[in-house]
Amino acid sequence: MLHESERRGTPFGGDNSAGSEIRDFSSFVLSMGLLDFPLLGRRFTWCQPNGGVMSRLDRFLLSDGWWDLWGEATQWALPRDVSDHSPVVLRYSSQSWGPKPFRFNNFWLSHRDFGEVVQRSWNRSRPPEWMAVRLSTKLKTLKGDLKYWHSQAFGRLEGRIEELVEALNLLELRVERSPLSSADSEAKFKGFHDLWALLRARESQLFQQSCSRWLREGDANSAYFHSNINLRRRRNSILALRVGSRWVESVSEVRAEIVDYFRNHFSEALMDRSTLDGVAFASISEDDGVVWLSLCVRRRLGGLS
């Protein structure tokens, strides 16, 4: 078990060693860089025959490399028969939830062409005169231009980094045999400049995706940031919803259930409400109101003086 909430029926503390065993196992999982996926279908995978003690003893632990290769996955606890353990199955999800929203990348600001791209895109469009439509059209055009520019300037980021490293290594081997020509020296200088720019872009991108505010961008550690990115993705993922006694997994069903929930939550049922129609309230005449107002004004002015 990884948490005390994964057992029911046995108290922790005192002479019970379960607490220390949980801490040791959690420390092992953390040190090995393994990922624990949420369990769906039921909370516990083992129980005593009398049902007095229940625990989650069965699970899949996966590495970051597996997550990067296969993507979203869930583990489901299936109904058990005569065994005291529930079978657990790992299910891979490849459903498409539609296009991803546009996100501004902070490392764009360090590129020498970014300002020119924005200015050219902003001045290129000629939207209608209505200001609200004009702003919306300009932003939509800018979004498309930035996406295209990003694909040209930073596309295939990992592949371009590998290609530059390989080209620089070839130049290093060549200089061991003979001095480099002026053209090779210039190519080496440009290669190092482009490589540093791509490495900084990758570092900044990983930092932004991981949303780690307690580290500076210069302290990036790829494995650490990748684990934070995957953790954030898992927390933000809705792979299944429990509606009553059933589970829904398909994209269309999950969307429909979410829409129905908020529609019912914010809708107002028609009901008869009590009103004040026909109730006679005590009132003063218009002349009495003028006199009362003048008295209040005099008292206010007297207090100010």
N, C-alpha and C positions, 0 to 999 in steps of 0.2 A: 504494500500500500504506500501511496505517496502523501496522503493527507489523513488526518483523524476523521474527517467527514466520510471517508470510504469504509468505515466500519460502524455497525450499529449493534448494540446489545452488550458490549464490553467496555467498562469504564477505563479511562486512561489515567496514568499517574500512580503513585504509590509503588508497590513492588512489581507492577505490570511492566514488562520490558517491551511492550508493543510500541510505545512512544519512541524509544531509542532506535528500534528497528526501522520505524518509519523515517526517522531522520537520517539513518545510515543509507537506506535505499534511495531517498530523495537526493542525498549528496552524491551517490553513485550515478544516478541518472543525469544530474547536472554536470558532473565532471566528464562524463562520456559524451555530452552534447546530444542526448537523445530527446525525442519529442514524444509527449504523451497526448494522444488525441482524445477528445471528449467521447464518452460512452453513451450511445443512444439505445433506446429500447427498454432499458431498466437501469437502476442505479448500482446494483450489486450483482456479482457473478458467482458467489458461493454463499451457501446458507447451511446451518445445522438442520438435521431432520425435523426438529421441533420448531424451527423458525425463530429461535431465540437470539441467535447471533448471525449477522449477515455482513459480508465483506466483499470488496472488489479486489479479487486476487488475480484475475486473468486480464491481460491487456496486451496490446501491441506497442512496442517502443521503436520508433523509426528515427533515422538520421536525417540531417539537413539535405544530404545528397539525394536521398530517396524522395524527399519532398520536392526538390528542384526538378527531378526527373519525371515524377508522376503527378505532382500537383495535389489538388484537393482529395481528401480521403476521409472516411468515417469508419468507426468500429461500432458494430451492433452486437448487443447481447441477445441471443436467440432463446426461445423457450427451452427449458430443460425437461428431461423425462425422469428416469430413476436416479440419475447422477445428482450429486450435490453441487456440481459446477454447471454453469450455463455456457454453452459454446459461444465463442466470440468470432465474428467474421469481419475481415477488413474489406471495405467496399470502396472502389475508386469511382469518383464522380467527374464526368467530363461534360457536364451541362454548360451551355453558354447562357450567361445572364445579360447579354446585350453589349453594346459598345461601352468602353470605359470612359469615364469623365475626363475632361481636359485638365491637366495639372501643370502649373508653372514650375520649371526646374531652375533652382537657384544658380546652378553653374552656368546657365546661359549668360548671366550678367558679366562673367569674366571673359567672354569671347569678344574678340575685337570687332566682329561683324554684327553683333546683336543689335546695337543702337541703329545702325543703318537699315537692318531688316525691318525693325519696328517702324521707323520713320517712313520708309518706302511703302510699306503696307498701309500705314495710316493715311498717307496722302494719295494712294492709288485709287481707292474706292470713292465713288460719287453717289452716296445714298440719297434718299428723298430728303426734303427740307425739314420734315417734322423731327425735332431734336431726339425724341425717344427712339424713333425708328432709325435715325442716323447713327446714334451711339451703338444700338444693337447690331446694326449691319457692319459697322466698322470693327467691332469686337469679334464678330463671327468671321470676317475676312482675316483679321489678324491671327485668330486661332488656327485657321487653315494654313496660313503662310508660315507660322512658327512650327507647326508640325512638319511641313515639307522641309523647312530649313534645318530642323533637328535631324531629320533622316539623312540629309546631305552632310551635315557637319559632324554629327555624333552617331550616325547609323553604324550598325555592326561594331559596337564599341569594343567588345572582347576580341573579336576577330581582327580588328585593326591594331589593337595593342599587340597581339601575338605576331602579326605580320611585321610591325615595326621592330619588335625585339629580335625577330629572326634576321631582318635586314641589317640591324646594327651588329649582331653577332658575326655575320658574314664580313662586314667591314673590319671588325676587330681581328678576325682571322687573316684578312688580307694585309693589314698593316704589320702583322708579324713577319710576313715574307718580304714586303717591300714598302717604302713610304707611299702614303696615299697621294693621289693627284689632287689638284685644287678642286676639281669637280666632286671627287669622293669626300674630301674634307667638308665641303659645303653641304653635301648630302648627309654626312654624319651629323653635322651641327643642326641641320633642319630636322633630322630624324629624332635627335634627343629633345629638341624643342617640342615637336609634335607629340612625342611619347609622354613627356611630363604634362602637357595640356590634357591628353586623354586620361592619364592616371588621376589627375586632379578632378576631372569631370566625373570619373567613375566613383572616386571617393566621396565627392559631394552628393552624387546621386544616391549612393548607399546610405549616407547620413540622413538625407532628407526622407527617404523611404522608411528608415527605421524609426524616425521621430524621437531620437535620443537627444534630449536637451541637456543632459548632464556631462556631455563630452564635447570637446572642441573638434572641428572638422579635421584639424591636423593630426588627431589621435586615432584615425580610422583603423579598425582591424576588420578585415573582410569577413572572416568567419563570424565574428561577433555581430557585425551589422547584418549579415545574411540571416542569422538566427533571430534577430529582432524583427526583420522584415517578415519572415515566415510566421513568427508569433503574432504579429499585428494582423496579418492576413487571416490566420485562423480565428482570432478574436472577432474580426469583422465579417466572417463568413456565416451565412445562414444556409446550411446544407439540408436541414430538415426541420420541420415544425410539428409539435405534438398538438393536435386539435382534438380535445376530448380524449377518447381512448384509442385514437389512430394517429399514424404518422404520415405526413405528406412530404414528398421529396422533389417532385418535378417543379420546374421553374414556374410554369403557369399556375399550378396549385398553390405554391408558396406565395406568389404575388397576389392571387385571389384572396387567400386567407388574411394576408396583411391588410389589404384594402378593406375587406369586410370588417376586420377588427376595428380599424380607425373610423370607418363609417358609422359603425354601431356606437363607438365610444363618444363621438362628437355629435351624434344626432340627438334630437330632442323629441321625446315621445309626446304626443298630443294628450293633454289632460285639462280638465276643468280647473281653473284657478279662481280664487276669490277676488272680487273687484270692489272698488269703493264707489261704484255707481249708485246714486240714490241716497248717499249718506250726507246729511246736512251738518256742516262744520260751523262753529261759531266764528263770526267775522266782525270787523269794524267797518264803519262807513268811510267813504273817500275823504270827507272833511276831517274825521278823526285821524286818518292816516297821515294827512298833511301836518296836523298839529303834532302828532307823535314824531314824525320825521324832523320837524323843526327843533323840537326839544333835544333830540339826539344830536343834531348838528351843533346846537349851542353848547351842550355838555362836552362834545369833542373839541370844539374850538377853545372852550374854557380850560380844558385839560392841557391843550398844547401851549396856551399862553402861560 
